[in-house]
Structure formats: structure tokens, C-alpha cells
Amino acid sequence: MKKRMLGAFEEEVLLVILHLEDNAYGVTIRRMWQEVMGRRISVGAIYATLDRLEQKGFIRSELGEATLERGGRAKRFYKIAAPGIQALNETRVGREKMIEGLGFRWETSRGKV
Amino acid sequence: MLQADRRRIEPKADSKSFAKRTVVLIGLISANAVLLSLSFFLTKYDWIPVVLVTTLAALHKYLLNYAYVELNKDSESRLPQFGERMIVLFLPKGLSECMLGDLLEEYTTIHAEFGASRARIWFYKQLVTSLRPLLWRNLEVVVRTRIRILTDANRKDA
């Protein structure tokens, strides 16, 4: 079966959705990505990626209730689907295989490993 | 949470707009008070035509609605009109509605924290930087659909 590899940004967005659990919608996804990555990203870039991931079947979305603070517009909540989890795993395994045997120490948040 | 490195700027009060809004608000409150008292007074008398009372009530409702629209003009609860129209024009409805909601949510936060001009700059910056990925995505969808149609046609021919 053909392996489904994710792009770096797609992988990051999927991980953010996993972190946010039931509260994953455009604003929260963008904020968390910016906080973790330390860079800025446009709303359009997030939505383009979410649309692509949904079309690939990696995430599914449902509309929430319309709220006054959003001018009567509903939030679209995203949840990760089983193929999304599988794609994340395959991407991780693929990356680990590439890293194996390189022989230098990686810097992580806990120091060098 | 917004970017922590942003400089805090006190929102500048627009004196003209504030004065205009205050006048409009006082005028509308007075007009509504008169209308309400009149409607209440007229209902005591059976001989007053119902149509008149209903018309006054409708006028009262219209003024309330007008006040709401007038007071919300250029305020934090509305995105810049041109940008909003651009998003509606270029994006599919399902996507544009959610994106506009998200933009409004953040716009309101920035408006409250940094003022109207900062919020407007942020909004237009978002609009400009969002165009490229969204147009690219639209193009991707169109090309993929076209390829699928051509592949299906070729399979049928074969």
C-alpha cells in the first residue's frame, strides 16, 4: 500500500489539532502554531492547509454554534481522523529512518541527545 | 494571546467620531423615549386607531435597529468592508464564513488592545498574506479535478 507522507507544515498542523482536542478551530490552531514555532502565519495559510488535509481525509470538520463575538458566524471545529494518525506515524517512522546512523547529537528542548 | 513582542500603543480616541456618535445616541434615546411614552399613553384610549399605535411601535423598532447599525459603524465589531467583500468574492462560502469569523474574533481583540488603526493594518496584512496560499490552493483543486476528468475519459476510451 502506498505510504502517505505529510509535508512539514501539514504534520505540524495535525499535531496542533491533536493537542487542542475539542477546541481546534482556525484561531486556536493559528495561535498555538505561532506560540510553539515562534513565527507568524497568515489565516489563509492555515485554512488552505486545513482544506487540503480534509480533502485527503486526514481530518474531519464540523460547524459549531454561531456566536455574537464572531458576527454571527460559526466556528469550524477540526478533529483528526484515523488516516491522519496513520499518516503522522508513517511520516515519523520515515523521518527516524533518515536520521538513524547520522552520528551527531540532536539538540532538543531537554538538551542534546 | 497575541505576540508578546508587540509594542503596546494606547488606542487613540477619535474625537469627531465620538462626538458624532454621542449626538446620534442622545437623539435616538430621546426619540425612542418619546415614542414609547406616546405608544403607552395611546393604548389607554379605545378610540385611538390600532394602526397608529402599531406604526409608532414599528417606528420605535426601526430607530432601535438604526441606532444599533449606527453605533456599530467603524467599531471593533465590524471588519473593514472592502476586505470583507474581497474574502467573500474570492473564497467559497463555507470557507469564507469561517475565515471571516476567525478574522473578526482576532480583529476585536487587537482593536480593544491596540486601537482601530493597528487592527485595520493587521487585517489588511492578513488579507494580503492569505491571498497567495488560498489562490494556490484553489489552483491546486482546479488542476487536480481537471486531471481526474481527463484520466477518467482516457480510461473509458481504452
Interface residues (C-beta under 8 A of the other chain):
Chain A: Y25 G26 V27 R30 R31 Q34 E35 R40 S42 V43 G44 A45 Y47 A48 T49 D51 R52 Q55 E69 R70 G71 R73 A74 K75 R76
Chain B: M1 Q3 S77 R78 L79 G94 L95 E97 C98 M99 L100 G101 D102 L103 L104 E105 E106 T108 Q126 T129 S130 L131 R132 P133 L134 W136 R137 E140 V141
